[in-house]
């Protein structure tokens, strides 16, 4: 055990441990780090301390000694609508950095990692790959839906309706007071729910533990089981990089397609893969999504809140439906292969419990997770678009895009800040047939915030939701719907073509052909070579704007961030 090697090297270790309550007998036990994002920052983290204590107790009962470490995350929902959102993506890299610091400064024999939400879960997955010690991830589950299955992603729509005078302020206030009835990740298939599922799909969680309702006693049991299992992994010396391979990531992307996962996964999965020493780019993501079966009827693309996911059988049920297209020989934190895990679940009553939970809400599992042969769609959920507007790529969640926008030629309406674009949409200054372009919001521009309010204002407007597109070098909430194209690369701050677009340029979207192109100027379509000449003239006079930040974390992040299509992390 590495902890015992460190004790032999550093004589201060023992007295310092004992100074915080360890006994002499504890010192020779396997030492386990229990790292979490617990804090009073938002409902996804406020309840995690109880899971930490469950894991700590299980480690002790199994002959080990645990130490608690914390790096609290922020909430994308609370950061919406102001510059706080700029800190969101940067926080992922900072939390991963703190995990590295915690594990590197005082090496442990293994770790239990506990997180729930948008940046916390990918940060923990990045940290697990980076420190590469025996590890088990536990996710904090999902909150229950409110009255009439009200969920948080609907609040943006109701706020836009209130701003247009379509509902009363009192009605909006009622929705706000009832949308989050308890702890856990928000109850829709946003980034938090998606990344919890990705953690299990990669084989780094115990089977069936992703996206449990936060109110379910099974979540505490998952933390206890993780505390016991990490000691077994430590004894076997089984490390994350021994288990997670390129095939594991391919499995995760197939599951992502089946659940119509958040586009933010295009930032997180490549960044996580990099920490595991695996090159996993957006092109492979797009290739795996082509022809993939989309099975999940969960909001925002479907009907049901995310708490119903585990009722239907969760990740194991999805993987069982995808079994013929998955790599079943990949290793997992159980110490067994994926195929062996799936076989065991069928034998131990797991699906019987799930069927009982479904019956309680008057549904069958097939109403929530479609059988493979009865898919909601057969071309995945995400597409990577390329063309002279996005030479390095852009991302669209086409399962949330109206079919009439799959092929369209639109008039460019460029804005250099989201605030200006949102104001124009709410003031009805944007018309059907427009392409709203928001730029200088990429990783190097402002930290890559979400364009959530603008996307919700568009999708909630019947006249605009099916007739315009929103195109940005920023990103979108996992709750966003409508014709939203993000991660446009190269970004504007790097002089990408999105920085050169002018009012009235013609923008062509062709999702089946995976194209995003500038095809005309001043409302007139031109041959490709003429468009290229115009863009070259504009690029010759373009000047790189001064950096938005002069100090602190955001200066560090924006100066060192990678392209959105490479994960958007600090290089």
Secondary structure, DSSP 8 states (H G I E B T S, - for coil): -HHHHHHHH-THHHHHHHTTT--TTGGGSEEEEEEE--STTSTTTTTHHHHHHHHHHHHHHTTEEEEEEE-----TTTTTTSGGGGHHHHHHHHHHHHHHHHHHHS--SEEEEEE-SHHHHHHHHHHHHHH-SSEEEEE--B----GGG--THHHHHHHHHHHTTSS-HHHHHHHHHHS--SSSB-SSSSHHHHHHHHHHHTT-S-TT-TT-BTTSHHHHHHHHHHHHHHHHHHHHT--HHHH--HHHHHHHHHHHHHHT--TTHHHHHHHHHHHTT----HHHHHHHHTT--B-B-BTTTSSB-THHHHHTTHHHHHHHHTGGGS-TT-B-TTSSBHHHHHHHHHHTTHHHHHHHHHHHTT--GGGTB--GGG-SBSS-SEEEEEETTEEEEEEEEGGGS-GGGSEEEEEEEEESSHHHHHHHHHTT-S-TTEEEEE-S-STTTTS--B-HHHHHHHHT-TTTTTT-EEEESSB--TT--SSEEEEEES-GGGT-GGGG--TT-EEEEETTTTEEEEEEETTEE--HHHHHHHHHHHHHH------S-SSHHHHHHHHHB--GGGTS-B-
